[in-house]
Amino acid sequence: MLRLQNVYKKFGDNVVLNNVSLDVNQGDVVAILGPSGSGKTTLLRCAGYLTKADSGTLILDDRQYDMKKISSRDLREYRQKVGFVFQNFNLYGNKTALGNVTLGLRVSQKMPKAQAEEIGKSLLERVGLADRMDYYPSKLSGGQQQRVAIARALATNPEVVFFDEPTSALDPELTGEVLNVIKQLADEGWTMLVVTHEMEFAKKVATRVVFMEDGEIVEENNAKEFFENPQKERTKEFIFKSTTWASTAKKDDSGDNSTKQETIES
Amino acid sequence: MTERILTELVESFWKLFMVGLKVTIPLTLAAFSTGLLIAFLVALVQIAKVPVMRRLVRVYIWIIRCTPMIVQLFVVYFGLPTIGIKFSSFVSAWLVMSLSIGAYCSETVRAAIESVPVGQLEACYCDGLTFWQAMIHVIVPQALRTAFPPLSNSIIGLVKDTSLAYSVALVEILATAQRIAARTYDYFWLYLEAGLIYLIFCSVLTVLQRKAEAALERRR
């Protein structure tokens, strides 16, 4: 349904995306994993037209878009079909929760106020914030802000929703409420592309996992196979390092320091 | 202070106060609102990086900020008529003061707009808004809140700067005080009284600023 083809992006002399191609099918929840600087966020931002790629093609619903140059009409049409959730929420500070969700509908789609608010209210109810509609962002917790941001991204009823590390800016305590909302969306069949560091989330919610490093896709598989049977050495190492810290820390409790150090260095 | 001076001061107080209401305040409000409009346009032209215009507005800011307002007033009121352009005292003062407020406040407004996190602009784009829609609905309202204290400074400064229009024959507070004093020779008392009138007007603005800031604070 969504297809990214040969996305190429350079910052200065640094190649951040080296001809990356990615297919997302209807109903897929694709988790993009990878170390910092691997280009996963840039890929997502290019797909959301927040960063212009140097070259690349994007296909959504048989409509083809150039990722370097796009007319403002095409961009408007495309943006109605995708939603974007940011790491730092980026809620509008001068709007209430409901105002945040309805702004795009009212200004961009010229929807009447009552109709937009009806949609806004039902979305905020779905993310569990029925009692916070009139709150300004500064009065909401990080988890609540991110849930408002998710409701906002869903307002235009998009075909695909992009998430850029949706829980990275949150207190550990608050990540759960956000991940639960995303999981609920996955169960409802939304198509999503999620850049994340949450391995458990990728394991449990994603249908497919993409592992990136140095601007390239190293490995791509369905979630079960990816975690249980990784093919590439680099992928094995990444999964091992990202999931074994807790168990080595336990060994540390029993006084076995040498094991811990070996594990971390290996 | 004799009884004569006291009677004179009471009489002149109302005269000066009424001149303030009829000349100084209208000039301040007219120049400030026009100036603020210019300030926003100039700031946005720079932020939106409108080609050519962004360079022109830098030249405008440079010239206005680096020449004295009284010289600008003389050029407009005494200079322009020699090439056939004639403005009244009030219009000359309004023109010069609008341009001055526009230049100074554009820097305030630009800094305030840039203080709104850029992510909110990106969120607007994702919501399908254009740059200008994002500015109107999201960025500028928040920038105004930040810019409010320095802008209040500017309007209070402007109330006092209107006295410069005395030099282009505008009969405002200072000119009126001077005329009365010229008859009675009580310069000391009348100039003190003129100062008192400015003090009153600016105090009212100070109180209004505090109230407005409290109201803005409640809406966030």
Interface residues (C-beta under 8 A of the other chain):
Chain A: G48 Y49 L50 S72 R76 R79 Q80 V82 G83 F84 F86 N88 N90 L91 Y92 G93 N94 K95 L103 G104 V107 S108 Q109 Y136 S138 A149 R152 A153 A155 T156
Chain B: V116 P117 G119 Q120 E122 A123 C124 Y125 C126 D127 G128 L129 T130 Q133 H137 V138 P141 Q142 R145 R219 R220
